[in-house]
Amino acid sequence: MDDKVLVTRSSMPPFEEYVEMIRPLWESHWLTNMGTYHKQLEVELKKYLGVPQISLMVNGHMALELTIQAMGFPEGSEIITTPFTFISTTHAIIRNKLVPVFCDIKLSDYTIDEDKIEELITEKTVAILPVHVYGNVCNVKKIQDIADKYNLKVIYDAAHAFGEKIQDTGIGNLGDASIFSFHATKVYNTIEGGAVAFRDENLYKKLYNLKNFGIRSEEIVAEVGANAKMNEFSAAMGLCNLKHLQQNILARKDRIEYYIDRLSGIEEIKLPDFRNAEITYTYGYFPIMFNAEKCGKKMRNYVYDQLRLQNIFSRKYFYPITADAACFKNKYKKVPLENARYAGDNILVLPLYPELEYEALNEIVKSIKKFIKN
Ligand SMILES: *Cc1c(COP(=O)(O)O)cnc(C)c1O
């Protein structure tokens, strides 16, 4: 390809639309600290996601970190989580002085294996932190049953599942809280940004304080908070992008259908499955998994390298799994993580964004077929 094709590309509204949106900021001089757009975006997102409460944040990571903090777990408590995720999920636990207990995943959809959670529960366990990875919805019923049985909190990292629905229920209604990321590279962006969705009204107040230094009133600082407020320029971007979201999701869907049409039936690769009729997908990612038994352990890396030579940048997402990250390798409880490591070694996320050219898609498909044959 003449121009680089990256794995994703940030969606942006028409320039004039954004400029019109931010013009009033030059009159008000109110740029952050829960301004007009911040309030407006909370209302709009509550509607869009169909959730009772939402708290906007500066990014998805702080949304997760402060949600965990807000739950007030004792230092050293354990949280059962998946290692097959973006490093943020694990960092958020550790930065709260808590201990991640990694649980293996299922190779069918790469989410936490709900049948392996119970055996990891100890007296120190306080919560489960699953991830709807690539937009694949976890086994939420089973996870909630376990949480109820052992009196655990459930916090979903829903960064990959923005806007998804199960039957008619927004994905943000599950567990005690769900966090979303509005990073530039996600399905929906506010440049940088994130949010927490939940039911409990008290959590709204707690998060409001925590994202503003723990300041409760002019003279009372009640907690050790952070600065995690979303600014007005980001909120304005979010309000603009929301108007084009549905169209972008449909453009993603078209491209996914193109991939699936042309790559299905190849026995060396497993394609993502978007056929669950109960789920409304938002088509964030297109991960393919190479079957190492059929095409060798090196195929994923080979295809990644070869595509790079053609100016096409796919991603080994997630490699390494977070349990194997240099900063905490071997530090936490050793649990067999065979499936997670297999997925980490054999999955390649292919380029996908609303404006991705069909010429590029064709090139990617042709190349993958050629590499597998040789
Ligand atoms: C993007 C992402 C995050 C972090 O969100 P940021 O907005 O980048 O801070 C957390 N978890 C997962 C699974 C993500 O993909």
The ligand as an SDF file (V2000), in Angstrom:
LIG
                    3D

 15 15  0  0  0  0  0  0  0  0999 V2000
   -8.4600    1.0770   26.0980 C   0  0  0  0  0  0  0  0  0  0  0  0
   -8.6290    0.1390   27.2150 C   0  0  0  0  0  0  0  0  0  0  0  0
   -8.4920    0.5330   28.5530 C   0  0  0  0  0  0  0  0  0  0  0  0
   -7.9730    1.8770   28.9780 C   0  0  0  0  0  0  0  0  0  0  0  0
   -8.6490    2.9600   28.4780 O   0  0  0  0  0  0  0  0  0  0  0  0
   -7.9210    4.3580   28.2460 P   0  0  0  0  0  0  0  0  0  0  0  0
   -9.0380    5.2640   27.8970 O   0  0  0  0  0  0  0  0  0  0  0  0
   -6.9360    4.1840   27.1430 O   0  0  0  0  0  0  0  0  0  0  0  0
   -7.2560    4.7590   29.5210 O   0  0  0  0  0  0  0  0  0  0  0  0
   -8.7580   -0.4010   29.5370 C   0  0  0  0  0  0  0  0  0  0  0  0
   -9.1200   -1.6610   29.2500 N   0  0  0  0  0  0  0  0  0  0  0  0
   -9.2410   -2.0860   27.9770 C   0  0  0  0  0  0  0  0  0  0  0  0
   -9.6790   -3.4930   27.7200 C   0  0  0  0  0  0  0  0  0  0  0  0
   -8.9700   -1.2090   26.9180 C   0  0  0  0  0  0  0  0  0  0  0  0
   -9.0690   -1.6640   25.6610 O   0  0  0  0  0  0  0  0  0  0  0  0
  1  2  1  0
  2  3  1  0
  2 14  2  0
  3  4  1  0
  3 10  2  0
  4  5  1  0
  5  6  1  0
  6  7  2  0
  6  8  1  0
  6  9  1  0
 10 11  1  0
 11 12  2  0
 12 13  1  0
 12 14  1  0
 14 15  1  0
M  END
$$$$
